Amino acid sequence: MNPTPPDPSPHDESPDVPGFRSWRGVYLFVFGCFVVVVILLALFSRYFA
């Protein structure tokens, strides 16, 4: 008898977001956007101050 594979945990669910296969990818994208916005705010505040 072959044992049935365990059910995937809720953390392994697909995010159902186009272009992303895992939640880790979504989190990295959001964090990357945040870093870019902070850098742009710093640059613009120096440029326009």
C-alpha positions in Angstrom: 0.0 0.0 0.0 1.2 3.4 -0.9 0.5 6.1 1.8 -1.3 9.1 0.6 0.7 12.3 0.4 0.0 14.8 3.2 -2.3 17.7 2.5 -0.4 20.9 1.6 -0.3 23.3 4.5 -2.1 26.6 4.2 1.3 28.4 3.8 1.9 26.5 0.5 -1.1 27.9 -1.3 -0.7 29.7 -4.5 -1.3 33.5 -4.2 -3.6 33.6 -7.3 -1.7 36.8 -8.4 -0.7 36.9 -12.0 3.1 36.6 -12.4 3.8 35.2 -9.0 4.0 31.5 -8.1 4.5 31.9 -4.4 3.7 34.2 -1.5 7.5 34.7 -1.1 7.6 36.3 -4.5 4.8 38.6 -3.7 6.4 39.7 -0.4 9.8 40.3 -2.2 8.1 42.4 -4.9 6.3 44.5 -2.3 9.4 45.0 -0.2 11.4 45.9 -3.3 8.8 48.5 -4.3 8.9 49.9 -0.8 12.7 50.2 -1.0 12.5 52.0 -4.4 9.9 54.5 -3.1 12.0 55.3 0.0 15.1 55.8 -2.2 13.2 58.0 -4.6 11.8 60.1 -1.8 15.3 60.6 -0.4 16.6 61.6 -3.9 13.7 64.0 -4.6 13.9 65.6 -1.2 17.6 66.4 -1.9 16.9 67.6 -5.4 13.9 69.8 -4.7 14.9 71.1 -1.3 
